[in-house]
């Protein structure tokens, strides 16, 4: 239990940051699902648009420390691999 005003403030701040991190992670997962669906259907234009948006979201999440930079690199590599299967 937080006893000092500073501890109470840190609890509020941490809760706010946790929700922001969850928003980033959820958005990444949703966009990745959309990308996989676009690639499966063979829709190159939609896949390219989703991939661009997804890459930007991953970069923002890494910049705000919502995900680790290596995790971001791994996810971006997966996006690239998916896009390569579409063109092949």
Backbone as a ProteinNet text record, in pm:
[ID]
protein_1_A
[PRIMARY]
XXXXXXXXXXXXXXXXXXXXXXXXXXXXXXXXXXXXXXXXXXXXXXXXXXXXXXXXXXXXXXXXXXXXXXXXXXXXXXXXXXXXXXXX
[TERTIARY]
84.3	0	87.5	55.1	132	105.4	213.3	200.7	228.9	314.8	350	282.6	270.3	209.4	283.5	416.2	494.2	464.5	450	418	280.1	184.5	50.4	54.5	133.5	147.5	211.5	313.4	380	283	192.9	93.4	0.8	-43.5	-130.4	-57.5	67.1	146.4	169.3	203.7	229.7	103.8	-11.1	-136.7	-164.4	-139.1	-159.7	-64	61.7	160.1	127.3	78.3	41.3	-68.5	-168.7	-276.8	-225.6	-134.5	-78	0.4	78.1	154.3	60.7	-49	-146.2	-208.8	-233.4	-289.6	-195.3	-67.2	30.7	34	43.9	55.3	-68.7	-185.8	-310.5	-320.4	-280.5	-284.3	-190.9	-74.1	21.6	-36.7	-97	-154.2	-267.8	-353.7	-466.6	-418.3	-322	-271.6	-198	-129.3	-60.9	-162.9	-274.9	-381.6	-437.7	-456	-506.2	-407.9	-279.5	-177.7	-179.3	-188.1	-191.6	-313.8	-426.8	-548.8	-534.1	-473	-452.7	-359.2	-252.9	-157.7	-224.7	-305.4	-372.9	-470.6	-537.5	-632.4	-564	-436.5	-361.5	-382.4	-437.1	-462.9	-336.4	-257.9	-127.2	-139.4	-237.1	-250.8	-286.3	-383.2	-422.8	-308.7	-237.3	-126.4	-16.4	12.3	115.9	76.7	-48.5	-97.6	-92.2	-136.2	-134.8	8.4	96.5	237.2	303.5	274.6	331	282.4	153.1	94.6	148.2	160.7	209.6	353.7	436.8	577.1	588.1	507.2	508	463.6	362	313.1	418.6	487.1	592.8	705.1	743.3	848.1	807.2	682.9	634.9	633.6	590.9	587	726.5	823.4	961.6	1017	982.1	1030	975.8	852.9	792.2	817.9	905.6	942.4	824.4	723.2	612.6	658.2	747.8	810.1	960.4	1036.7	1182.1	1223.9	1336	1380.1	1408.5	1458.3	1483.5	1352.4	1252.8	1120.2	1062	1082.8	1035	1103.3	1233.8	1307.1	1256.4	1226.8	1175.2	1039.6	952.3	819.3	828.1	915.4	931.3	988.7	1075.7	1129.3	1018.3	928.1	815.3	725.2	704.8	624.5	691.3	822.5	897	887	899.5	887.5	749.3	645.7	509.9	493.6	548.1	537.1	614.1	726.1	803.5	728.4	649.9	572.5	463.7	417.7	313.3	367.7	489.2	546.2	602.7	632.6	694.3	591.3
-119	0	123.5	218.8	342.4	428.4	473.3	549.9	698.3	734.4	875	929.9	1062	1120.9	1083.6	1077.2	1041.9	898.7	808.1	669.3	660.9	738.3	738.2	789.8	895	950.5	848	776.4	675.9	563.9	526.8	423	470.7	597.4	652.9	660.3	706	718.3	582	483.4	349.1	290	315.1	263.9	327	457.8	528.3	475.2	455.2	403.5	261	181.3	43.2	39	125.7	129.8	174	271.3	316.7	203.7	130.2	17.6	-89.7	-115.3	-214.1	-169.4	-37.8	12.7	-13.7	14	-11.3	-159.9	-245.7	-389.8	-443.7	-399.1	-445	-398.9	-276.1	-222.9	-301.2	-335.2	-413	-549.4	-615	-747.4	-740.9	-639.5	-625.1	-600.9	-509.4	-479.7	-598.2	-676.9	-795.8	-897.9	-911.5	-1000.7	-952.8	-820.8	-764.9	-789.3	-775.6	-798.5	-943.4	-1036	-1178.1	-1209	-1148.1	-1170.7	-1114.1	-996.8	-935.9	-1019.4	-1070.2	-1153.1	-1283.5	-1341.6	-1467.5	-1449.4	-1333.6	-1309.9	-1263.7	-1225.3	-1183.7	-1038.7	-959.8	-817.9	-737.2	-710.1	-645.5	-501.1	-428.1	-287.1	-272.2	-350.3	-344.5	-390.2	-492.9	-544.6	-440.1	-369.3	-266.3	-153.3	-113.7	-6.3	-47.5	-168.7	-217.8	-234.6	-282.3	-302.6	-170.2	-66.1	65.5	117.3	105.5	149.5	67.6	-62.9	-152.3	-120.8	-96.9	-63.8	65.1	164.1	290.7	269.8	188.2	160.9	87.8	-7.4	-81.1	14.4	104.3	201.6	293.1	338.2	425.4	351.4	226	147	128	104.5	88.2	220.2	330.5	461.9	499.4	455.4	484.2	373.6	279.9	169	79.7	74	-18.2	-160.3	-172.6	-300.8	-277.5	-382.9	-373.4	-352.5	-284.8	-254.2	-380.5	-486.4	-611.4	-679.8	-667.7	-721.3	-647.1	-516	-435.9	-480.5	-503.3	-548	-683.8	-772	-905.1	-894.8	-808.6	-791.8	-730	-631.4	-568.6	-667.1	-755	-858.6	-953.6	-985.5	-1073	-1006.2	-875.6	-801.6	-809.4	-790.9	-797.1	-935.6	-1039.1	-1176.1	-1200.1	-1151.3	-1166.7	-1095	-975.1	-900.3	-967.2	-1031.5	-1102.7	-1223.8	-1289.9	-1404.8	-1358.9	-1236.8	-1183.2	-1158	-1105	-1073	-1195.7	-1299.6	-1419.1	-1509
0	0	0	-86.2	-95.4	27.7	91.3	214.2	196.3	104.1	86.4	-38.9	-46.3	-166.1	-295	-287	-405.9	-450	-355.3	-389.9	-454.2	-401.2	-459.5	-603.5	-625	-759.6	-852.7	-806.3	-889.5	-926.4	-834.6	-863.3	-975.4	-966	-1071.8	-1205.2	-1201.5	-1323.8	-1387.5	-1304.8	-1356.7	-1420.4	-1360.8	-1416.7	-1552.9	-1564.1	-1690.6	-1797.8	-1761	-1855.2	-1898	-1803.7	-1834.8	-1940.6	-1926.2	-2024.2	-2161.7	-2163.3	-2290.3	-2357.6	-2278.3	-2332.5	-2387.2	-2315.7	-2362.8	-2494.5	-2509.2	-2634.5	-2751.4	-2729.8	-2835.6	-2872.4	-2771.3	-2796.3	-2866.1	-2822.7	-2883.2	-3028	-3053.3	-3188.7	-3281.2	-3230.1	-3309.9	-3344.2	-3245.7	-3270.3	-3371.7	-3359.3	-3451.2	-3593.7	-3609.4	-3742.2	-3802.7	-3719.1	-3769.3	-3820.6	-3750.5	-3796.2	-3930.1	-3942.7	-4068.8	-4183	-4153.4	-4255.3	-4301.5	-4206.8	-4242.6	-4328.2	-4294.1	-4371.9	-4512.7	-4524.4	-4656.8	-4742.7	-4680.4	-4754.2	-4797.4	-4708.8	-4740.8	-4856.4	-4860.1	-4968.1	-5095.9	-5086.1	-5203.3	-5242	-5151.6	-5178.4	-5150	-5252.7	-5236.4	-5189.2	-5241.9	-5204	-5056.4	-5011.7	-4870.6	-4780.4	-4822.4	-4742	-4729.1	-4837.3	-4833.5	-4739.1	-4744.8	-4658.7	-4510.8	-4481.6	-4343.3	-4294.5	-4380.4	-4342.3	-4306.5	-4383.1	-4354.6	-4219.9	-4196.4	-4069.8	-3952.9	-3973.8	-3869	-3832.6	-3931.7	-3906.3	-3826	-3859.7	-3785.2	-3640.1	-3620.4	-3485	-3402.9	-3465	-3395.7	-3354.6	-3445.6	-3414.8	-3299.8	-3299.7	-3192.6	-3059.7	-3060.6	-2937.7	-2879.9	-2967.4	-2922	-2870.2	-2935.2	-2892.2	-2754.6	-2724	-2594.4	-2491.9	-2526.2	-2437.7	-2401.3	-2488.1	-2466	-2498.8	-2597.3	-2630.4	-2641.3	-2624.5	-2633.1	-2778.1	-2798.6	-2934.9	-3015	-2949.9	-3021.6	-3059.2	-2972.3	-3002	-3122.4	-3126.7	-3239.5	-3368.5	-3361.4	-3479.8	-3526.6	-3432.2	-3464.4	-3533.5	-3481.4	-3540	-3680.1	-3697.1	-3827.5	-3928.8	-3883.3	-3970.8	-4014.2	-3922.2	-3955.6	-4059.3	-4046	-4143.7	-4280.9	-4282.9	-4408.3	-4472.1	-4390.4	-4443.3	-4503.4	-4434.6	-4487.2	-4621.8	-4630.8	-4755.3	-4868	-4833.8	-4935.9	-4989.2	-4905.5	-4952.9	-5049.5	-5032.1	-5119.9	-5260.5	-5268.8	-5399.4	-5470.3	-5393.2	-5453.8	-5520.5
[MASK]
++++++++++++++++++++++++++++++++++++++++++++++++++++++++++++++++++++++++++++++++++++++++

